[in-house]
């Protein structure tokens, strides 16, 4: 009778071990798929950051150009400059289409909605 109880305990322990091994395999698979998904998301976010940094660089360059244009126009509007120019001469029209230039160099990316 004692031998039968020991065999039953061994059988129960083996079954428990098999169930736990199955659970471990399932959890390992889940963990691996989660790590793959996280790696993909990290790569996507790094790409978004790279594109946004590129946009920021372009905007900084555009800012420098705009600041130079403002300085030129400010100089042209100074009284000292106006006195040396006859009243008939108007300020030069800006021929550059800055808005178009800026929009073409800093077009929004599809990731702009990803905040």
N, CA, C and O atoms as a Tinker XYZ file with bonds, in Angstrom:
   460  protein
     1  N      0.831000   -1.201000    0.000000    73     2
     2  CA     0.000000    0.000000    0.000000    64     1     3
     3  C      0.870000    1.258000    0.000000    63     2     4     5
     4  O      0.572000    2.233000   -0.690000    81     3
     5  N      1.935000    1.219000    0.774000    73     3     6
     6  CA     2.855000    2.340000    0.850000    64     5     7
     7  C      3.522000    2.584000   -0.503000    63     6     8     9
     8  O      3.727000    3.734000   -0.892000    81     7
     9  N      3.857000    1.523000   -1.216000    73     7    10
    10  CA     4.496000    1.602000   -2.526000    64     9    11
    11  C      3.557000    2.259000   -3.536000    63    10    12    13
    12  O      3.996000    3.058000   -4.364000    81    11
    13  N      2.281000    1.928000   -3.472000    73    11    14
    14  CA     1.290000    2.507000   -4.377000    64    13    15
    15  C      1.147000    4.008000   -4.139000    63    14    16    17
    16  O      0.993000    4.766000   -5.096000    81    15
    17  N      1.193000    4.444000   -2.903000    73    15    18
    18  CA     1.096000    5.872000   -2.567000    64    17    19
    19  C      2.307000    6.627000   -3.096000    63    18    20    21
    20  O      2.183000    7.753000   -3.579000    81    19
    21  N      3.491000    5.997000   -3.003000    73    19    22
    22  CA     4.713000    6.630000   -3.510000    64    21    23
    23  C      4.631000    6.775000   -5.028000    63    22    24    25
    24  O      4.983000    7.821000   -5.573000    81    23
    25  N      4.163000    5.722000   -5.715000    73    23    26
    26  CA     4.027000    5.785000   -7.174000    64    25    27
    27  C      3.019000    6.860000   -7.586000    63    26    28    29
    28  O      3.233000    7.565000   -8.573000    81    27
    29  N      1.938000    6.986000   -6.846000    73    27    30
    30  CA     0.932000    8.016000   -7.144000    64    29    31
    31  C      1.532000    9.409000   -6.951000    63    30    32    33
    32  O      1.280000   10.312000   -7.749000    81    31
    33  N      2.318000    9.581000   -5.902000    73    31    34
    34  CA     2.977000   10.870000   -5.664000    64    33    35
    35  C      3.950000   11.199000   -6.798000    63    34    36    37
    36  O      4.017000   12.339000   -7.257000    81    35
    37  N      4.707000   10.187000   -7.245000    73    35    38
    38  CA     5.660000   10.392000   -8.346000    64    37    39
    39  C      4.911000   10.791000   -9.616000    63    38    40    41
    40  O      5.323000   11.709000  -10.325000    81    39
    41  N      3.816000   10.099000   -9.898000    73    39    42
    42  CA     3.008000   10.413000  -11.079000    64    41    43
    43  C      2.486000   11.851000  -10.994000    63    42    44    45
    44  O      2.563000   12.605000  -11.964000    81    43
    45  N      1.958000   12.219000   -9.835000    73    43    46
    46  CA     1.434000   13.585000   -9.648000    64    45    47
    47  C      2.531000   14.635000   -9.805000    63    46    48    49
    48  O      2.304000   15.687000  -10.403000    81    47
    49  N      3.710000   14.355000   -9.274000    73    47    50
    50  CA     4.833000   15.290000   -9.397000    64    49    51
    51  C      5.275000   15.438000  -10.853000    63    50    52    53
    52  O      5.567000   16.544000  -11.307000    81    51
    53  N      5.324000   14.311000  -11.587000    73    51    54
    54  CA     5.692000   14.374000  -13.005000    64    53    55
    55  C      4.682000   15.212000  -13.787000    63    54    56    57
    56  O      5.053000   16.030000  -14.628000    81    55
    57  N      3.388000   14.991000  -13.490000    73    55    58
    58  CA     2.348000   15.744000  -14.186000    64    57    59
    59  C      2.466000   17.235000  -13.864000    63    58    60    61
    60  O      2.338000   18.073000  -14.756000    81    59
    61  N      2.706000   17.563000  -12.612000    73    59    62
    62  CA     2.898000   18.963000  -12.218000    64    61    63
    63  C      4.101000   19.579000  -12.940000    63    62    64    65
    64  O      4.050000   20.719000  -13.400000    81    63
    65  N      5.183000   18.798000  -13.027000    73    63    66
    66  CA     6.383000   19.281000  -13.724000    64    65    67
    67  C      6.086000   19.544000  -15.197000    63    66    68    69
    68  O      6.514000   20.563000  -15.739000    81    67
    69  N      5.366000   18.648000  -15.843000    73    67    70
    70  CA     5.020000   18.825000  -17.254000    64    69    71
    71  C      4.160000   20.071000  -17.452000    63    70    72    73
    72  O      4.369000   20.834000  -18.395000    81    71
    73  N      3.193000   20.271000  -16.556000    73    71    74
    74  CA     2.340000   21.456000  -16.653000    64    73    75
    75  C      3.160000   22.730000  -16.468000    63    74    76    77
    76  O      2.959000   23.718000  -17.174000    81    75
    77  N      4.080000   22.696000  -15.517000    73    75    78
    78  CA     4.917000   23.869000  -15.274000    64    77    79
    79  C      5.870000   24.117000  -16.432000    63    78    80    81
    80  O      6.130000   25.269000  -16.781000    81    79
    81  N      6.397000   23.053000  -17.035000    73    79    82
    82  CA     7.260000   23.212000  -18.204000    64    81    83
    83  C      6.483000   23.812000  -19.369000    63    82    84    85
    84  O      7.001000   24.662000  -20.092000    81    83
    85  N      5.247000   23.373000  -19.549000    73    83    86
    86  CA     4.401000   23.936000  -20.600000    64    85    87
    87  C      4.153000   25.423000  -20.340000    63    86    88    89
    88  O      4.219000   26.240000  -21.259000    81    87
    89  N      3.871000   25.762000  -19.096000    73    87    90
    90  CA     3.659000   27.168000  -18.730000    64    89    91
    91  C      4.923000   27.984000  -18.971000    63    90    92    93
    92  O      4.855000   29.106000  -19.474000    81    91
    93  N      6.073000   27.424000  -18.615000    73    91    94
    94  CA     7.351000   28.113000  -18.837000    64    93    95
    95  C      7.571000   28.356000  -20.325000    63    94    96    97
    96  O      7.992000   29.444000  -20.719000    81    95
    97  N      7.291000   27.351000  -21.158000    73    95    98
    98  CA     7.457000   27.507000  -22.610000    64    97    99
    99  C      6.527000   28.587000  -23.154000    63    98   100   101
   100  O      6.937000   29.405000  -23.977000    81    99
   101  N      5.277000   28.590000  -22.695000    73    99   102
   102  CA     4.321000   29.604000  -23.149000    64   101   103
   103  C      4.773000   31.005000  -22.740000    63   102   104   105
   104  O      4.706000   31.946000  -23.531000    81   103
   105  N      5.231000   31.130000  -21.503000    73   103   106
   106  CA     5.697000   32.432000  -21.025000    64   105   107
   107  C      6.957000   32.883000  -21.762000    63   106   108   109
   108  O      7.123000   34.069000  -22.049000    81   107
   109  N      7.842000   31.937000  -22.067000    73   107   110
   110  CA     9.055000   32.260000  -22.819000    64   109   111
   111  C      8.697000   32.751000  -24.216000    63   110   112   113
   112  O      9.267000   33.727000  -24.704000    81   111
   113  N      7.752000   32.070000  -24.856000    73   111   114
   114  CA     7.301000   32.488000  -26.186000    64   113   115
   115  C      6.687000   33.883000  -26.126000    63   114   116   117
   116  O      6.973000   34.729000  -26.974000    81   115
   117  N      5.853000   34.118000  -25.134000    73   115   118
   118  CA     5.227000   35.428000  -24.963000    64   117   119
   119  C      6.272000   36.510000  -24.721000    63   118   120   121
   120  O      6.187000   37.601000  -25.284000    81   119
   121  N      7.249000   36.205000  -23.888000    73   119   122
   122  CA     8.316000   37.160000  -23.602000    64   121   123
   123  C      9.104000   37.488000  -24.864000    63   122   124   125
   124  O      9.396000   38.653000  -25.134000    81   123
   125  N      9.450000   36.453000  -25.641000    73   123   126
   126  CA    10.206000   36.677000  -26.875000    64   125   127
   127  C      9.425000   37.536000  -27.859000    63   126   128   129
   128  O      9.985000   38.447000  -28.468000    81   127
   129  N      8.126000   37.250000  -28.023000    73   127   130
   130  CA     7.335000   38.043000  -28.963000    64   129   131
   131  C      7.191000   39.479000  -28.466000    63   130   132   133
   132  O      7.166000   40.417000  -29.263000    81   131
   133  N      7.099000   39.647000  -27.163000    73   131   134
   134  CA     7.023000   40.989000  -26.590000    64   133   135
   135  C      8.327000   41.749000  -26.832000    63   134   136   137
   136  O      8.306000   42.938000  -27.152000    81   135
   137  N      9.460000   41.063000  -26.678000    73   135   138
   138  CA    10.759000   41.699000  -26.923000    64   137   139
   139  C     10.908000   42.093000  -28.385000    63   138   140   141
   140  O     11.454000   43.153000  -28.690000    81   139
   141  N     10.427000   41.247000  -29.289000    73   139   142
   142  CA    10.486000   41.571000  -30.719000    64   141   143
   143  C      9.633000   42.807000  -31.003000    63   142   144   145
   144  O     10.065000   43.717000  -31.711000    81   143
   145  N      8.421000   42.834000  -30.448000    73   143   146
   146  CA     7.538000   43.990000  -30.647000    64   145   147
   147  C      8.165000   45.257000  -30.070000    63   146   148   149
   148  O      8.102000   46.321000  -30.686000    81   147
   149  N      8.765000   45.142000  -28.898000    73   147   150
   150  CA     9.416000   46.302000  -28.289000    64   149   151
   151  C     10.594000   46.780000  -29.125000    63   150   152   153
   152  O     10.798000   47.985000  -29.271000    81   151
   153  N     11.368000   45.857000  -29.674000    73   151   154
   154  CA    12.500000   46.232000  -30.523000    64   153   155
   155  C     12.024000   46.972000  -31.765000    63   154   156   157
   156  O     12.626000   47.963000  -32.177000    81   155
   157  N     10.933000   46.482000  -32.359000    73   155   158
   158  CA    10.382000   47.160000  -33.539000    64   157   159
   159  C      9.915000   48.562000  -33.175000    63   158   160   161
   160  O     10.161000   49.510000  -33.921000    81   159
   161  N      9.250000   48.700000  -32.047000    73   159   162
   162  CA     8.750000   50.017000  -31.631000    64   161   163
   163  C      9.906000   50.965000  -31.345000    63   162   164   165
   164  O      9.841000   52.143000  -31.696000    81   163
   165  N     10.960000   50.465000  -30.714000    73   163   166
   166  CA    12.135000   51.295000  -30.452000    64   165   167
   167  C     12.733000   51.774000  -31.771000    63   166   168   169
   168  O     13.098000   52.943000  -31.899000    81   167
   169  N     12.834000   50.877000  -32.751000    73   167   170
   170  CA    13.372000   51.260000  -34.058000    64   169   171
   171  C     12.490000   52.320000  -34.714000    63   170   172   173
   172  O     13.000000   53.277000  -35.297000    81   171
   173  N     11.167000   52.154000  -34.621000    73   171   174
   174  CA    10.247000   53.153000  -35.182000    64   173   175
   175  C     10.437000   54.505000  -34.502000    63   174   176   177
   176  O     10.498000   55.538000  -35.168000    81   175
   177  N     10.531000   54.494000  -33.181000    73   175   178
   178  CA    10.697000   55.749000  -32.442000    64   177   179
   179  C     12.038000   56.410000  -32.756000    63   178   180   181
   180  O     12.117000   57.634000  -32.858000    81   179
   181  N     13.083000   55.611000  -32.909000    73   179   182
   182  CA    14.386000   56.171000  -33.276000    64   181   183
   183  C     14.319000   56.822000  -34.649000    63   182   184   185
   184  O     14.913000   57.877000  -34.871000    81   183
   185  N     13.592000   56.189000  -35.575000    73   183   186
   186  CA    13.424000   56.759000  -36.912000    64   185   187
   187  C     12.650000   58.073000  -36.842000    63   186   188   189
   188  O     13.006000   59.043000  -37.512000    81   187
   189  N     11.597000   58.106000  -36.035000    73   187   190
   190  CA    10.815000   59.335000  -35.868000    64   189   191
   191  C     11.693000   60.438000  -35.290000    63   190   192   193
   192  O     11.639000   61.580000  -35.746000    81   191
   193  N     12.499000   60.103000  -34.290000    73   191   194
   194  CA    13.400000   61.090000  -33.685000    64   193   195
   195  C     14.392000   61.609000  -34.716000    63   194   196   197
   196  O     14.661000   62.809000  -34.780000    81   195
   197  N     14.936000   60.701000  -35.525000    73   195   198
   198  CA    15.889000   61.102000  -36.561000    64   197   199
   199  C     15.242000   62.093000  -37.538000    63   198   200   201
   200  O     15.833000   63.118000  -37.878000    81   199
   201  N     14.014000   61.770000  -37.987000    73   199   202
   202  CA    13.322000   62.662000  -38.931000    64   201   203
   203  C     12.998000   64.007000  -38.291000    63   202   204   205
   204  O     13.126000   65.050000  -38.931000    81   203
   205  N     12.582000   63.983000  -37.039000    73   203   206
   206  CA    12.254000   65.244000  -36.362000    64   205   207
   207  C     13.516000   66.073000  -36.133000    63   206   208   209
   208  O     13.473000   67.299000  -36.243000    81   207
   209  N     14.630000   65.432000  -35.821000    73   207   210
   210  CA    15.891000   66.165000  -35.677000    64   209   211
   211  C     16.303000   66.798000  -36.999000    63   210   212   213
   212  O     16.823000   67.913000  -37.024000    81   211
   213  N     16.069000   66.083000  -38.100000    73   211   214
   214  CA    16.350000   66.646000  -39.422000    64   213   215
   215  C     15.471000   67.863000  -39.667000    63   214   216   217
   216  O     15.946000   68.885000  -40.163000    81   215
   217  N     14.197000   67.758000  -39.323000    73   215   218
   218  CA    13.278000   68.895000  -39.482000    64   217   219
   219  C     13.720000   70.075000  -38.625000    63   218   220   221
   220  O     13.676000   71.222000  -39.068000    81   219
   221  N     14.146000   69.789000  -37.399000    73   219   222
   222  CA    14.611000   70.857000  -36.511000    64   221   223
   223  C     15.833000   71.545000  -37.110000    63   222   224   225
   224  O     15.941000   72.770000  -37.067000    81   223
   225  N     16.750000   70.763000  -37.667000    73   223   226
   226  CA    17.945000   71.348000  -38.288000    64   225   227
   227  C     17.557000   72.251000  -39.451000    63   226   228   229
   228  O     18.094000   73.348000  -39.603000    81   227
   229  N     16.619000   71.779000  -40.271000    73   227   230
   230  CA    16.172000   72.598000  -41.406000    64   229   231
   231  C     15.495000   73.873000  -40.917000    63   230   232   233
   232  O     15.699000   74.945000  -41.487000    81   231
   233  N     14.694000   73.760000  -39.871000    73   231   234
   234  CA    14.025000   74.947000  -39.325000    64   233   235
   235  C     15.040000   75.944000  -38.769000    63   234   236   237
   236  O     14.868000   77.155000  -38.909000    81   235
   237  N     16.091000   75.436000  -38.141000    73   235   238
   238  CA    17.129000   76.332000  -37.624000    64   237   239
   239  C     17.814000   77.073000  -38.765000    63   238   240   241
   240  O     18.097000   78.266000  -38.656000    81   239
   241  N     18.080000   76.364000  -39.862000    73   239   242
   242  CA    18.682000   77.020000  -41.029000    64   241   243
   243  C     17.734000   78.065000  -41.597000    63   242   244   245
   244  O     18.160000   79.163000  -41.956000    81   243
   245  N     16.447000   77.728000  -41.681000    73   243   246
   246  CA    15.452000   78.686000  -42.165000    64   245   247
   247  C     15.389000   79.905000  -41.253000    63   246   248   249
   248  O     15.233000   81.031000  -41.728000    81   247
   249  N     15.509000   79.686000  -39.951000    73   247   250
   250  CA    15.492000   80.786000  -38.991000    64   249   251
   251  C     16.660000   81.735000  -39.239000    63   250   252   253
   252  O     16.491000   82.954000  -39.200000    81   251
   253  N     17.828000   81.189000  -39.492000    73   251   254
   254  CA    19.003000   82.022000  -39.764000    64   253   255
   255  C     18.758000   82.870000  -41.008000    63   254   256   257
   256  O     19.063000   84.063000  -41.022000    81   255
   257  N     18.206000   82.251000  -42.055000    73   255   258
   258  CA    17.927000   82.986000  -43.293000    64   257   259
   259  C     16.910000   84.092000  -43.021000    63   258   260   261
   260  O     17.088000   85.223000  -43.472000    81   259
   261  N     15.859000   83.773000  -42.295000    73   259   262
   262  CA    14.833000   84.777000  -41.992000    64   261   263
   263  C     15.399000   85.918000  -41.150000    63   262   264   265
   264  O     15.064000   87.082000  -41.370000    81   263
   265  N     16.251000   85.584000  -40.192000    73   263   266
   266  CA    16.865000   86.636000  -39.376000    64   265   267
   267  C     17.720000   87.557000  -40.241000    63   266   268   269
   268  O     17.730000   88.771000  -40.034000    81   267
   269  N     18.435000   86.989000  -41.204000    73   267   270
   270  CA    19.238000   87.807000  -42.110000    64   269   271
   271  C     18.345000   88.712000  -42.952000    63   270   272   273
   272  O     18.670000   89.880000  -43.166000    81   271
   273  N     17.227000   88.182000  -43.428000    73   271   274
   274  CA    16.294000   88.986000  -44.224000    64   273   275
   275  C     15.719000   90.123000  -43.378000    63   274   276   277
   276  O     15.590000   91.250000  -43.858000    81   275
   277  N     15.375000   89.833000  -42.126000    73   275   278
   278  CA    14.843000   90.867000  -41.232000    64   277   279
   279  C     15.892000   91.952000  -41.016000    63   278   280   281
   280  O     15.571000   93.140000  -41.041000    81   279
   281  N     17.130000   91.552000  -40.806000    73   279   282
   282  CA    18.210000   92.532000  -40.619000    64   281   283
   283  C     18.356000   93.413000  -41.856000    63   282   284   285
   284  O     18.515000   94.628000  -41.738000    81   283
   285  N     18.303000   92.808000  -43.039000    73   283   286
   286  CA    18.413000   93.586000  -44.277000    64   285   287
   287  C     17.268000   94.581000  -44.387000    63   286   288   289
   288  O     17.485000   95.750000  -44.706000    81   287
   289  N     16.062000   94.126000  -44.127000    73   287   290
   290  CA    14.905000   95.014000  -44.223000    64   289   291
   291  C     14.948000   96.099000  -43.154000    63   290   292   293
   292  O     14.553000   97.237000  -43.407000    81   291
   293  N     15.424000   95.755000  -41.966000    73   291   294
   294  CA    15.544000   96.749000  -40.900000    64   293   295
   295  C     16.531000   97.831000  -41.303000    63   294   296   297
   296  O     16.280000   99.015000  -41.079000    81   295
   297  N     17.642000   97.440000  -41.889000    73   295   298
   298  CA    18.637000   98.409000  -42.360000    64   297   299
   299  C     18.041000   99.312000  -43.430000    63   298   300   301
   300  O     18.281000  100.519000  -43.443000    81   299
   301  N     17.264000   98.719000  -44.323000    73   299   302
   302  CA    16.670000   99.503000  -45.406000    64   301   303
   303  C     15.659000  100.523000  -44.881000    63   302   304   305
   304  O     15.447000  101.556000  -45.517000    81   303
   305  N     15.045000  100.259000  -43.760000    73   303   306
   306  CA    14.020000  101.153000  -43.217000    64   305   307
   307  C     14.591000  102.216000  -42.272000    63   306   308   309
   308  O     13.857000  103.103000  -41.837000    81   307
   309  N     15.853000  102.144000  -41.955000    73   307   310
   310  CA    16.458000  103.125000  -41.050000    64   309   311
   311  C     16.440000  104.514000  -41.694000    63   310   312   313
   312  O     16.593000  104.650000  -42.908000    81   311
   313  N     16.250000  105.542000  -40.862000    73   311   314
   314  CA    16.261000  106.917000  -41.403000    64   313   315
   315  C     17.592000  107.263000  -42.058000    63   314   316   317
   316  O     17.611000  107.975000  -43.062000    81   315
   317  N     18.691000  106.782000  -41.519000    73   315   318
   318  CA    19.992000  107.099000  -42.114000    64   317   319
   319  C     20.092000  106.539000  -43.520000    63   318   320   321
   320  O     20.699000  107.154000  -44.396000    81   319
   321  N     19.504000  105.389000  -43.736000    73   319   322
   322  CA    19.525000  104.805000  -45.075000    64   321   323
   323  C     18.540000  105.544000  -45.973000    63   322   324   325
   324  O     18.839000  105.808000  -47.137000    81   323
   325  N     17.377000  105.877000  -45.443000    73   323   326
   326  CA    16.343000  106.549000  -46.231000    64   325   327
   327  C     16.802000  107.927000  -46.674000    63   326   328   329
   328  O     16.440000  108.365000  -47.766000    81   327
   329  N     17.587000  108.624000  -45.860000    73   327   330
   330  CA    18.054000  109.961000  -46.215000    64   329   331
   331  C     18.975000  109.917000  -47.415000    63   330   332   333
   332  O     19.008000  110.864000  -48.200000    81   331
   333  N     19.706000  108.862000  -47.570000    73   331   334
   334  CA    20.643000  108.778000  -48.685000    64   333   335
   335  C     19.970000  108.318000  -49.968000    63   334   336   337
   336  O     20.583000  108.351000  -51.035000    81   335
   337  N     18.738000  107.896000  -49.878000    73   335   338
   338  CA    18.011000  107.427000  -51.050000    64   337   339
   339  C     16.888000  108.416000  -51.322000    63   338   340   341
   340  O     16.255000  108.911000  -50.389000    81   339
   341  N     16.641000  108.702000  -52.574000    73   339   342
   342  CA    15.574000  109.657000  -52.893000    64   341   343
   343  C     14.225000  109.085000  -52.503000    63   342   344   345
   344  O     14.062000  107.870000  -52.395000    81   343
   345  N     13.267000  109.962000  -52.295000    73   343   346
   346  CA    11.941000  109.547000  -51.851000    64   345   347
   347  C     11.203000  108.733000  -52.903000    63   346   348   349
   348  O     10.238000  108.042000  -52.576000    81   347
   349  N     11.624000  108.796000  -54.132000    73   347   350
   350  CA    10.929000  108.087000  -55.205000    64   349   351
   351  C     11.231000  106.591000  -55.190000    63   350   352   353
   352  O     10.447000  105.793000  -55.706000    81   351
   353  N     12.335000  106.219000  -54.616000    73   351   354
   354  CA    12.719000  104.803000  -54.625000    64   353   355
   355  C     11.991000  104.089000  -53.494000    63   354   356   357
   356  O     12.058000  104.496000  -52.334000    81   355
   357  N     11.309000  103.034000  -53.851000    73   355   358
   358  CA    10.616000  102.244000  -52.839000    64   357   359
   359  C     11.528000  101.117000  -52.374000    63   358   360   361
   360  O     12.506000  100.759000  -53.030000    81   359
   361  N     11.172000  100.586000  -51.240000    73   359   362
   362  CA    11.943000   99.450000  -50.734000    64   361   363
   363  C     11.825000   98.291000  -51.713000    63   362   364   365
   364  O     10.771000   98.083000  -52.314000    81   363
   365  N     12.898000   97.545000  -51.869000    73   363   366
   366  CA    12.829000   96.420000  -52.816000    64   365   367
   367  C     11.847000   95.358000  -52.338000    63   366   368   369
   368  O     11.725000   95.077000  -51.146000    81   367
   369  N     11.171000   94.796000  -53.287000    73   367   370
   370  CA    10.250000   93.700000  -52.980000    64   369   371
   371  C     11.072000   92.443000  -52.753000    63   370   372   373
   372  O     12.080000   92.211000  -53.420000    81   371
   373  N     10.630000   91.648000  -51.813000    73   371   374
   374  CA    11.327000   90.377000  -51.600000    64   373   375
   375  C     10.983000   89.452000  -52.755000    63   374   376   377
   376  O      9.812000   89.178000  -53.014000    81   375
   377  N     11.988000   88.984000  -53.431000    73   375   378
   378  CA    11.745000   88.111000  -54.577000    64   377   379
   379  C     11.746000   86.641000  -54.182000    63   378   380   381
   380  O     11.224000   85.790000  -54.901000    81   379
   381  N     12.332000   86.362000  -53.042000    73   379   382
   382  CA    12.362000   84.973000  -52.585000    64   381   383
   383  C     10.990000   84.622000  -52.032000    63   382   384   385
   384  O     10.360000   85.412000  -51.328000    81   383
   385  N     10.561000   83.461000  -52.356000    73   383   386
   386  CA     9.316000   82.977000  -51.760000    64   385   387
   387  C      9.710000   82.158000  -50.540000    63   386   388   389
   388  O      9.806000   80.932000  -50.600000    81   387
   389  N      9.937000   82.859000  -49.432000    73   387   390
   390  CA    10.443000   82.188000  -48.234000    64   389   391
   391  C      9.476000   81.153000  -47.703000    63   390   392   393
   392  O      9.883000   80.084000  -47.251000    81   391
   393  N      8.195000   81.472000  -47.759000    73   391   394
   394  CA     7.223000   80.515000  -47.222000    64   393   395
   395  C      7.283000   79.226000  -48.021000    63   394   396   397
   396  O      7.278000   78.135000  -47.450000    81   395
   397  N      7.338000   79.350000  -49.334000    73   395   398
   398  CA     7.431000   78.140000  -50.157000    64   397   399
   399  C      8.731000   77.407000  -49.871000    63   398   400   401
   400  O      8.738000   76.186000  -49.713000    81   399
   401  N      9.838000   78.150000  -49.804000    73   399   402
   402  CA    11.134000   77.516000  -49.543000    64   401   403
   403  C     11.117000   76.777000  -48.218000    63   402   404   405
   404  O     11.633000   75.665000  -48.113000    81   403
   405  N     10.528000   77.391000  -47.214000    73   403   406
   406  CA    10.506000   76.755000  -45.897000    64   405   407
   407  C      9.603000   75.533000  -45.897000    63   406   408   409
   408  O      9.957000   74.498000  -45.333000    81   407
   409  N      8.441000   75.646000  -46.524000    73   407   410
   410  CA     7.527000   74.506000  -46.530000    64   409   411
   411  C      8.125000   73.329000  -47.281000    63   410   412   413
   412  O      7.947000   72.178000  -46.881000    81   411
   413  N      8.823000   73.608000  -48.352000    73   411   414
   414  CA     9.385000   72.494000  -49.112000    64   413   415
   415  C     10.531000   71.829000  -48.370000    63   414   416   417
   416  O     10.801000   70.645000  -48.572000    81   415
   417  N     11.210000   72.589000  -47.506000    73   415   418
   418  CA    12.335000   71.982000  -46.792000    64   417   419
   419  C     11.937000   71.396000  -45.453000    63   418   420   421
   420  O     12.707000   70.656000  -44.840000    81   419
   421  N     10.748000   71.720000  -45.002000    73   419   422
   422  CA    10.340000   71.219000  -43.685000    64   421   423
   423  C      8.939000   70.636000  -43.730000    63   422   424   425
   424  O      8.127000   70.880000  -42.839000    81   423
   425  N      8.665000   69.878000  -44.757000    73   423   426
   426  CA     7.321000   69.308000  -44.858000    64   425   427
   427  C      7.080000   68.347000  -43.708000    63   426   428   429
   428  O      7.987000   67.628000  -43.289000    81   427
   429  N      5.854000   68.336000  -43.200000    73   427   430
   430  CA     5.564000   67.462000  -42.056000    64   429   431
   431  C      5.664000   65.999000  -42.441000    63   430   432   433
   432  O      5.320000   65.607000  -43.556000    81   431
   433  N      6.128000   65.220000  -41.524000    73   431   434
   434  CA     6.230000   63.787000  -41.781000    64   433   435
   435  C      4.991000   63.095000  -41.261000    63   434   436   437
   436  O      4.203000   63.671000  -40.511000    81   435
   437  N      4.834000   61.870000  -41.664000    73   435   438
   438  CA     3.676000   61.110000  -41.194000    64   437   439
   439  C      3.759000   60.850000  -39.701000    63   438   440   441
   440  O      2.763000   60.493000  -39.072000    81   439
   441  N      4.934000   61.027000  -39.137000    73   439   442
   442  CA     5.107000   60.750000  -37.708000    64   441   443
   443  C      4.739000   61.939000  -36.839000    63   442   444   445
   444  O      4.758000   61.832000  -35.613000    81   443
   445  N      4.398000   63.090000  -37.458000    73   443   446
   446  CA     4.067000   64.254000  -36.654000    64   445   447
   447  C      2.878000   64.012000  -35.743000    63   446   448   449
   448  O      2.734000   64.664000  -34.709000    81   447
   449  N      2.033000   63.079000  -36.127000    73   447   450
   450  CA     0.893000   62.781000  -35.264000    64   449   451
   451  C      1.299000   61.882000  -34.104000    63   450   452   453
   452  O      0.558000   61.755000  -33.130000    81   451
   453  N      2.463000   61.262000  -34.200000    73   451   454
   454  CA     2.959000   60.413000  -33.110000    64   453   455
   455  C      3.656000   61.286000  -32.088000    63   454   456   457
   456  O      4.797000   61.696000  -32.299000    81   455
   457  N      3.003000   61.569000  -31.008000    73   455   458
   458  CA     3.618000   62.439000  -29.996000    64   457   459
   459  C      4.073000   61.648000  -28.818000    63   458   460
   460  O      4.614000   62.212000  -27.867000    81   459
